[in-house]
Amino acid sequence: MKASLLFLCLPICALLSACATVRTPPVAATTGPLVGDEQRLQGSWKVIHNELMRTQTPQMLGRVHIYFGRCFRLDTDKGSEEFRIDEQSQPKRIDFDDSHNPLIQGIYKLEGDRLTICTGAPGDPRPTSFATSPWNKSILTVLVRVPLTQ
């Protein structure tokens, strides 16, 4: 009986940990010259994978995220929003703030010319892992740097 209960609990625990989010304070705004990952993020990044609730969203494939200064926009957007990062935390944290809607909190990893971001829905807690879940509206996006010649 204990063994069957254990086998029932393990998958449930794994599913719950995959959709874990946590309330954390927003990333503080910075001033001055761009340094570290702020500098490395500059430029255009093309979406090669995007998913919501463990379902791929093919309409986002090929879209371009553009980082300039401390601002971010999608290729077809007219406006932009501020992004703020904390590269000292584990995982690294990123926030997007358009000053109108609730803050979007996320985590990111930057590995050469590959950028992975997992964000919660606006106003939702920050994800704790690079995974989506059927129980929340976290979005997982994987991007590759667009070469300057394109």
C-alpha positions in Angstrom: 0.0 0.0 0.0 2.8 2.4 0.9 4.6 1.7 -2.4 1.5 2.4 -4.5 0.9 5.6 -2.6 4.5 6.6 -3.2 4.1 5.9 -7.0 1.0 8.0 -7.0 2.5 11.0 -5.2 5.8 11.1 -7.2 4.2 12.1 -10.5 1.9 14.7 -8.8 5.0 16.2 -7.1 6.8 16.3 -10.4 3.9 18.1 -12.1 3.5 20.6 -9.3 7.2 21.5 -9.3 7.2 22.0 -13.1 4.6 24.7 -12.7 6.2 26.4 -9.7 6.1 30.1 -9.5 7.1 32.4 -6.7 6.3 36.0 -5.7 9.5 38.0 -5.8 10.1 41.7 -5.7 10.5 43.4 -9.1 14.0 43.8 -10.5 15.3 47.3 -9.7 15.8 49.8 -12.4 19.4 50.7 -13.2 21.0 53.7 -14.8 24.3 54.4 -16.4 26.1 52.5 -19.1 24.9 49.1 -20.2 27.0 46.3 -18.7 27.1 42.5 -18.6 24.0 40.8 -19.9 22.3 44.1 -20.6 25.0 44.7 -23.2 24.9 41.2 -24.5 21.1 41.3 -25.1 21.4 44.3 -27.4 20.1 43.6 -30.9 17.5 41.3 -32.6 16.6 37.8 -31.6 14.4 35.4 -33.6 11.9 33.1 -31.9 12.7 29.4 -32.6 10.4 27.9 -29.9 7.4 29.3 -28.0 5.0 27.5 -25.8 2.1 28.3 -23.5 0.6 25.7 -21.2 2.8 23.0 -22.7 1.4 23.8 -26.2 3.5 25.2 -28.9 2.4 28.5 -30.4 3.5 28.4 -34.0 2.2 31.9 -34.7 5.2 33.2 -32.7 7.9 31.3 -34.6 10.1 33.7 -36.6 8.9 36.8 -34.7 11.8 39.0 -33.7 12.4 40.5 -30.2 14.5 43.7 -30.4 16.5 44.9 -27.4 17.8 48.5 -27.6 19.2 50.3 -24.6 17.0 49.2 -21.7 14.0 48.9 -24.0 12.3 45.9 -25.7 9.8 45.6 -28.5 8.5 42.9 -30.8 9.2 43.4 -34.5 5.6 44.5 -35.4 5.0 46.6 -32.3 4.9 50.3 -32.6 5.7 51.0 -29.0 8.3 49.6 -26.6 8.6 48.7 -22.9 11.4 48.8 -20.4 13.2 45.6 -19.5 15.2 45.1 -16.3 17.5 42.2 -15.5 19.1 40.8 -12.4 22.0 38.6 -13.5 23.2 37.9 -10.0 20.2 35.7 -9.1 19.8 32.1 -9.9 18.0 31.7 -12.2 18.7 35.1 -13.7 15.6 37.4 -13.5 14.0 39.6 -16.1 11.1 42.0 -15.9 9.1 43.8 -18.6 7.3 47.0 -17.8 5.2 49.0 -20.2 3.9 51.3 -17.4 0.3 50.5 -18.3 -0.3 46.8 -17.5 0.8 44.7 -14.6 4.5 43.9 -14.6 5.6 40.7 -16.4 8.1 38.8 -14.3 10.4 36.2 -15.7 13.7 34.3 -15.7 16.2 34.0 -18.4 19.4 32.3 -19.5 21.8 33.6 -22.1 24.1 31.1 -23.7 26.1 32.6 -26.5 23.7 33.4 -29.3 20.8 31.6 -27.6 18.4 33.3 -25.3 15.7 31.4 -23.2 13.1 33.3 -21.4 10.2 32.0 -19.2 7.7 34.6 -18.1 4.5 34.6 -16.1 1.4 36.2 -17.3 1.1 39.9 -16.5 0.8 40.3 -12.8 1.4 36.6 -12.1 4.4 35.4 -10.0 7.8 34.8 -11.5 8.4 31.2 -12.8 11.1 29.2 -11.0 12.0 26.9 -13.9 12.2 27.0 -17.7 9.0 25.0 -18.2 5.3 25.7 -18.9 2.4 23.9 -17.2 -1.3 23.3 -17.9 -2.0 25.0 -14.6 -0.6 28.5 -15.3 0.0 30.9 -18.2 3.8 30.9 -18.1 5.3 31.4 -21.6 8.6 29.7 -22.6 10.4 31.3 -25.5 13.7 30.3 -27.0 15.4 32.7 -29.4 18.6 32.9 -31.5 20.5 36.1 -32.3 19.8 37.5 -35.7 23.2 38.3 -37.4 23.8 42.0 -38.0 23.8 41.4 -41.8 20.1 40.5 -41.8 
